[in-house]
Amino acid sequence: MTSLTISEPVVGSASSAYSIRDAVESYRRSQLLLSASRVVSSPYSGLTLRTDDELESADQDEENLLTPRLGARSSGDSSASNLDWDEVDFATSTYPSLEQHNRPSGVNHPEDHLTSLTGHARANERSPLLLHVSQDAPLPITSRRPSSPAAPSVVGQSTFSQTLFNSTALLLGIGMLSEPLAFSYAGWVCGTLLIMLYGCITCYTAKFLAGIVVSDSRIRSYADIGKKAFGVRSMPLVNFMFCFETFSVGVILVTLYADSLNAIIPTFSPNTYKLLCLVILIPSVFLPLSLLAYTSLLGIVSTVFLIVVVFVDGLSKFDAPGSLWNPAKTSLSYCSLEELGLAFGLFMAGFGAHAALPSLARDMAEPHRFNEAMNYSFSFATAVYAIIGIGGYLMFGNDVNDEISQNLLQIPGYSPVLNRLALWMLVVTPLTKFALSTRPLNIALEASFGLDDYTDVSEANQKPSVALAREFNLSLKRILIACERISFVCLAVAASILVPNFGSIMAILGSFAVFVLCVIGPIAAKMTLDKKATTVDVTILIGSIVMALWGTEAAFWSTTR
């Protein structure tokens, strides 16, 4: 009896430890997928999406290849793992790449046939232009094995609860800080309608994107969906939108860090703190991806803690301003059309997680329950955004700052220790998330400059001069990559100095990028793939285009004030 009594809590503790460890590992994997999903492939990579009939007619057995291509890497791998110090090749090792489907192993390609005829290896930059083919050499008789069905889709690893947690964590980000400002611009009526409308629309489009990924094992990312729906001609636009979104997030993180630190220590200006952060941000962009994924956990902790602090402050104070018991002056409707346009972008910015949601669907062990997870996740995120927006608007009214955290230290009567702790977390969180959030753009830039093409070449048969030249080229590429990443950090800091208004940058991000990537793009893809346009889809598309244009113009005008 004694041994049984002692063993029960041990088993329970071990089970709890495993559950926590699995949850943390699942969240880390979701961050890797988020970073991978924003790495868009080149429109000229030669990858094409074949039909199911073409895939079924292709032999999937690699033993039929006459001359296997040793050391070949897919384009997705080269773009996702371009640095030696990145320890893991995220996402691409889990799911079959598009190139694996587009180059069936049982089909003879011209380059393989030439190899079998000549006996020479595949041509490279040192190969002679003319090859001698013996006339006495017998032509090989190639045979094709019967067609086999396409490879089954890979089963994911995340459970329903883990997917629910990961998707909710992706939705609840720094966009929450500007929700009270959005309510002050839109007023009670329009603000409540907009946040509920955006939550429903983005949930609807997220389900559609996930449905494409789950039904087609060749699709791995948002960019692949765009290529399937609109062809390779859409890739430059997709590239630009992802790059703009990623760069805007980097600028917002720098601004949030500097504003929060200035609120705590007003000795120096925010611009001075932005310059000082280069000492931390530049080394962080060279850290391995496996380490950066864990640092993003701090973002969840700071988000939850800030929500608690806001309502503790509001309930602990009984006189205005800053009290939930005695609300500040608010407005029922919007004051101007420009402010209403700004509210469009501020509300939409909080729902910009669609780049990673298709990858989460692929990583789910029960993908048929993904829609159910999205219902819970978007409902919870919308409720949290509404609560923090309504609470902050009641506490500070039309005098609310761009970031509600800035109001916490300006109101006497609050707990200084609690509020300073919340702001210190907002100082540290952007510094830890900057490298992971901007990594996809760094990879895209390095790919465009030709710095990501590393080839695994055996040096066994190489001359010392050739090996030395390759080592020199590799060292030169590393130097250029370092220069590119340092320049990118400096550019993000410079943009934050030029446009210091947190609300304006957030409104531009929401109106210009998030509307296109999360609503307009998915709805247009749905119409294209379904070859029909429902009344609901047309209404959403037209309304989103109008609000995106309206909000973008208002946001850009706000930067000039």
Summary of the structure (lengths in Angstrom):
residues: 561
radius of gyration: 26.6
end to end distance: 75.6
largest distance: 99.8
contacts: 1853
relative contact order: 0.15
helix: 67%
strand: 0%
